[in-house]
Amino acid sequence: MSLSGMDSAVLCCFSRAMRYSGFRVFLEGLRGQTGWTPVWRDPEPKPEYDIVLIGGGGHGLSTAYYLAREHGLTNVAVLEKGYLGGGNVGRNTTIVRANYFLPGNSEFYSHSLKLWEGLEADLNYNVMHSQRGLINLFHSDGQRDAFARRGNAMINQGDDAVLLDREGFRRHLPYLDFDNPRFPVYGGLLHPRGGTARHDAVAWGYARGADRRGVDLIQQCEVTGIDIEAGRVTGVQTTRGAIRAKKVGIVVAGRSGQVAAMAGMQLPVESHILQAFVTEGLKPIINHVVSFGMGHFYISQSDKGGLVFGGDLDFYSSYAQRGNLPMAEHVMEAAMTLMPAIGHAKVLRSWGGIMDMSPDGSPVIDKTHVDGLYIDCGWCYGGFKAVPASGFAFAHLIAQDRPHETAARFRLDRFRTGVGLMDEEGTGSQHNLH
Ligand SMILES: Cc1cc2nc3c(=O)[nH]c(=O)nc-3n(C[C@H](O)[C@H](O)[C@H](O)COP(=O)(O)OP(=O)(O)OC[C@H]3O[C@@H](n4cnc5c(N)ncnc54)[C@H](O)[C@@H]3O)c2cc1C
């Protein structure tokens, strides 16, 4: 039977129900891939919504998805000044883990990892979540003690951690320089459920899920002002006109300070650049995510074969979204220290993203001083793994006007009162030490 002759009504109905099934892929192979349609609509902004989310990154899209799925709120718009996934959600090094130490972060990231583990089935979208294991190396007795403590905290939280000694790791990671005179590898903390996910696919999967539930995803729509009357938010000004809204969520990552300033807020957040690098495709060599704390360097291998790695922040405030050579040199030096063989690989690309650095290394998911205005920010260089739980908690806060239990400590006023500071980085509440 000719497929083109198949009853189109039946096919259309079938397509709607079975998008991204194995059978659909097979069918499209036979039809010359002519049956796929755009994954989300491209609607004009309406004059008014119940909820407007500013920012179409991972956190904005997941918030929209959970508003619709968990709370039945679909008169929602996500306003994105560029294109969906063009910010940090599509620029990160894709690491997903739940190895946080302190109360507040520990349960939040544990919840996030559980959401990750069901995400592909939930979204019916292949986000290539790969739990290949994450290893934090240690290079001194003191570091070993610190990681043993962290591992115990992870296990107490219900997550997994295995402390391996030097010989235990030598078998797993034969390509490392274990005997480097400056940073000999003493062992490492293995987090077996840690790993990676395909970052763009996460944005696309959430976008598709939100769109299918009726959320308007509006690209090329920059918010330029926030309207407030008598202490209550009433809408936003955008490059595509004014949009009224009963509630507004700011979820713009590296631009948080700028957008919050539109509502008269000065956030305790600094924007810094973080760079990433990728080599040419190589045969499989690294089958974990490996993190080298002494040099602040981490590496994994993508499914295409490229070695994906990064290091520290460019240590000055910027909105440039591209990095600078001194930090590139520093990262390459750390790579060569840990893994001398990497010197044979060619670096193909590097890029940068704007990080919203909070003083204590932990995020904010909270109301603001303006009624109906909410903020989700301060993800530092670790907000990709938080995308599911952040959206879940932010949606809960916006829908119910009270924090979700996993995010109750992410309060904005902790920086003013000093109460509840989390200090995940162990650096104290000082910006410049991040
Ligand atoms: C190089 C690099 C490596 C990283 N590696 C990791 C990692 O391995 N693991 C991990 O967990 N995290 C990692 N991160 C951090 C993570 O990517 C971020 O914390 C997270 O993506 C930030 O949230 P988001 O996805 O919502 O941000 P974004 O994708 O940046 O979304 C914010 C959006 O808001 C939009 N916006 C801004 N201003 C306006 C406006 N006025 N109007 C409308 N829209 C606006 C922006 O265009 C942007 O699309 C990394 C980041 C970088 C740059």
The ligand as a Gaussian input file, in Angstrom:
#p B3LYP/6-31G(d) Opt

LIG

0 1
 C       29.897000      27.323000      30.170000
 C       28.857000      26.926000      31.161000
 C       28.902000      25.679000      31.743000
 C       27.927000      25.307000      32.683000
 N       27.944000      24.023000      33.117000
 C       26.941000      23.591000      33.925000
 C       26.875000      22.214000      34.262000
 O       27.679000      21.397000      33.799000
 N       25.887000      21.819000      35.108000
 C       24.987000      22.690000      35.622000
 O       24.158000      22.274000      36.421000
 N       24.995000      24.005000      35.269000
 C       25.947000      24.466000      34.417000
 N       25.966000      25.782000      34.012000
 C       24.985000      26.716000      34.583000
 C       23.620000      26.634000      33.924000
 O       23.728000      26.603000      32.537000
 C       22.788000      27.858000      34.363000
 O       22.826000      28.008000      35.774000
 C       21.315000      27.733000      33.958000
 O       21.198000      27.312000      32.619000
 C       20.636000      29.087000      34.143000
 O       19.251000      29.033000      34.003000
 P       18.463000      29.152000      32.588000
 O       18.637000      27.891000      31.849000
 O       17.081000      29.528000      32.875000
 O       19.264000      30.340000      31.927000
 P       19.192000      30.917000      30.438000
 O       19.154000      29.819000      29.438000
 O       20.304000      31.906000      30.324000
 O       17.785000      31.632000      30.409000
 C       17.537000      32.976000      30.709000
 C       16.837000      33.578000      29.517000
 O       16.320000      34.870000      29.840000
 C       16.365000      35.640000      28.662000
 N       16.258000      37.069000      29.021000
 C       17.174000      37.828000      29.668000
 N       16.724000      39.087000      29.792000
 C       15.493000      39.123000      29.221000
 C       14.534000      40.134000      29.024000
 N       14.740000      41.400000      29.447000
 N       13.384000      39.838000      28.381000
 C       13.144000      38.564000      27.929000
 N       14.044000      37.562000      28.089000
 C       15.195000      37.835000      28.716000
 C       17.703000      35.255000      28.052000
 O       17.759000      35.584000      26.665000
 C       17.762000      33.761000      28.327000
 O       17.301000      32.977000      27.227000
 C       26.914000      26.205000      33.070000
 C       26.854000      27.453000      32.461000
 C       27.790000      27.818000      31.494000
 C       27.700000      29.140000      30.807000

